[in-house]
Amino acid sequence: MKGAASGALCFCDGQLLVRAGTLEPAGEEAGGGREVLDSFVVKPQGVRAVALGGTTEDAPAGHEWLRVRRLIADESPLAALACRALGLLNWRAAHAYCGVCGEPLEDHPAEMARRCTACGHMAYPAISPAVIVRVEKEGEILLARHVQRIPDLYTCLAGYLEVGESAEDGVRREVREETGLEVGDVVYAGSQPWPYPNQLMLAFKARWASGELALQADEIAEARWFDPADLPAIPPPGSVAYRLIHGLI
């Protein structure tokens, strides 16, 4: 964590600059020569987050670009801070101007927020809650291949919460919409921040209650019941989906 201690986490296109072959952040000096798109201090940790221009097709000598999900998978002690920094960079990129009057926003001097230079409106970092669920039936679990999300992997059903519904109701709706199934009791299992771009994954377990598979074609490519001892290709360790599938939460 030397790079973090030196004061900066540098990102480009959602990837973190690290020293080659390690999970150690490179620090701001390693990104020299690239355009700085944004730079701010992450509060309360006091580490600077920097968004750099260019692409991740190349990296400075002795360095490489790494996806934050790799830190999560390896349970790096830096993972939570990197998720926070990247999530805030994503939020700031989408909130340069006031949503009320359209004038520029500026950093608040004390809070992790932005303030309108004209009308004084305060904008705070937004989190988009999403649910992910392990559906169980007679000792088997339901896994699906999604049309738009890594289609070669099987994973749990998931989706964003809608305005006015509880997390449990969101689980029931997502299962019903995507597979035509009804589930009974919905039990909370855990959570995980996911900065792509600003999600908070809320994990649940639920039992099949009724219905046969009738897939939502624009969302689900395939869905099947699997024996937990004989699984297909699934998301990697570190993800909340992996822990749900393996019954670790």
N, C-alpha and C positions, 0 to 999 in steps of 0.2 A: 504493500500500500504506500510505497514511497512517493509515487506520483501524486496520489491524493493528498499526502501530507505536504507536498510542495505547493499545493494550492489550486490545482486545476484538473478537470476531467474534460478532455477534448473529444468532440463528436463530429462525425460527418455522415450524413445520410443515415442517421440512427445508429451508427456504429462507433465504438469507443477505440481510441488510439492507445495501444499497449506496447510494451517492450516485447519484441519477437519471442515467441515460445513461452510466454508467461501470461498471467492475468494482472500484471502490474501496470497501472496507467502510466502513460508516458510523461504527462505534464505539458503545460502550455508551450514550453520552449521547443518541443519536438515538432510542433505544427507550424513553425516559422515559415513565412513566405506565402501561406494561404490566406485568402480573404477571411476575416472574422465577420460572420453574419450576426452573431449575438454573443454577449458575454455578461454574466451577472454572478453574484455570490448567492449560493444556495444557503438559505437560513433554515434552522439555526446552526447547521454543520460548519458553515464558514468556508466551504470549498467552492472555488470558481468553476462554473460550467461554461464551456465555450463551444459554439457551433461554428464549424469551419466550412468554407466553400470547397468546390472541387468534387472529386469522386473518390470512392474507395477502391478504385482499380489499381492504385499504387499507394505506397506508404513510404515515409522517410526511412532511410537506411537504418536497419536494426529495429524496426517497428512493424506493427501490423494492425489492421482494423479488425475488431472483434465485436460480434453481436452481444448485446447485454444478456440475452437469454443463455449464452454460454456461462456467464458468471452465475446466473441462477442455477443452471444445471450442475455446476461444480460447487454449489453452496459457498461461493466466495463471500468473505465478510464485507466485501465492497459492493455486493449485488444490490442491497437496499438503497445505498446512496446513489449508485449509478442509475437505478430505476427512477429515483426521485429527480435527479438532475436531468435525465432524458425526458421524463414526463413534463417537467417545467419548461424545458426548451421547446417541446412540441406545443405546449399551451401558449407560450409567449409568441411563437411564430404565427399563431392563429389569432392573437389578440394584440395587434399593434395599434388598433384604433378602437375608439369607444363605440360600444353597441347601441348607445342612446343617441349621441349627436354626431358621431363620425369623426371627431377630432382625435389627435394622437394621444396615446396613453404614455405615462411615465412611471418609473418604478416608485413605489411607496417607500419613504425613508426608513420605516421601521418594520412593516409587515411584508410577508411574502404575497404581495398584491400589486396591482397597477392602478393608477389614478388618472382620470381624464384631466387634461390640461385646461379644458374649457368649462365643462359642467360639473366637475368634481365627482362624477360617478366612479365607484370603486369596483374593480374586477378582480375576483379571486380565482385561483386555479380550480378548474372543473374536473370532476372525476365521473367517468361513465361506468356505472355498475352493470356487470353482466353476470349471468348465472350459468353454471356448468353442472351437469347432473349425471350421476351413475344410476341408470335404471336397471333394476334387478328383477328376474323372473325365474323361479324354480331353479335357483343355483347358477343361472347364466346372467350375463350382463349385456346390455345393448350398446353396440359401438357402430359408428357411422363414418363413411368417407364423405367429406363435404366438397361441394362443387368448387368453391372459391378459396378454400383454406387447406393447403398442402394435401391435394387429393389422393396421394398414395398412402396416407396414414389413416388408420382408424382411430377415432377418439370419441369422447362423450359428446352428447348433444349440448349445445350452448347457444346463448343469444343475449341481447341487451334487454334490460328492463324497460318497460314503458311507463309513461307518466301515470300515476294514480294506482299502480299495482304493487303488491308486496312481492318480496323475493320469491316466496313460495308460490304465489299465483303466477309469477313469471315463469317458474319452472314448469308448472302444469301447462301453461299456454304454449311454451316452446316445444314441449314434447308432443302436444296435440297437433300443433301446426306442422311440425317437421315429419312426424311419423304416423299420425292418426291414432296414437295410443293414449289411454287415460292412465294416470298414476294416482296412487293413494297417498299415504303419508309421505310428506317431504321433510327430510331431516337435514339440518345444517351440518356441514362437515369441516369447513375451513375456508380460507381466503388467500389470495395472492395478488399483489399489484402487478400490472402488466402494462408497461409504457408504450403500447402500440395502438393508438397514440397515448391513451390516458385511462385505461381500463382498471377496474378493481374486480377481479374474478371472485365470485361467491360460489363456493362448491357445496353441492347437496347430494344426498342419496334419496332415491325414491323407489317404491315397489310398483310394478305393473299391476294395474287393476282390471283393465279390459281393453278390447280392441285388437285388430290385426294390423300389421305394417302397411301403411299407405303413404308413400314418401312424397314430400314436397320437392318436385323435380328440379326447381331452380335453386334449391339449397342443398339437398342430399342426393349424392350419387348412388349410394348403397348403404343399407343398414342391416345388421345381422345380430343374432344372439350368439354369444361366445362363452365357452367354458373358461373361467379365469385361469385354468391350468394350461390352456391351449390358445394363446392370444396371437393375433396378427401383428403387423407392424404398427406400433403406437407411438405417441409423442415421447421425447427423451426424458430421462431423470431430471428432477428439478422443477418440472412443470406441475401445476396442480392437477392436470389431466392424468399424468403418470401416477401420481399418488392416489387419485380416486380409483383408477383402473385396478391398481394393485392392492387396494384396500388399506393403504397406509394412513388414511385419514377417515 
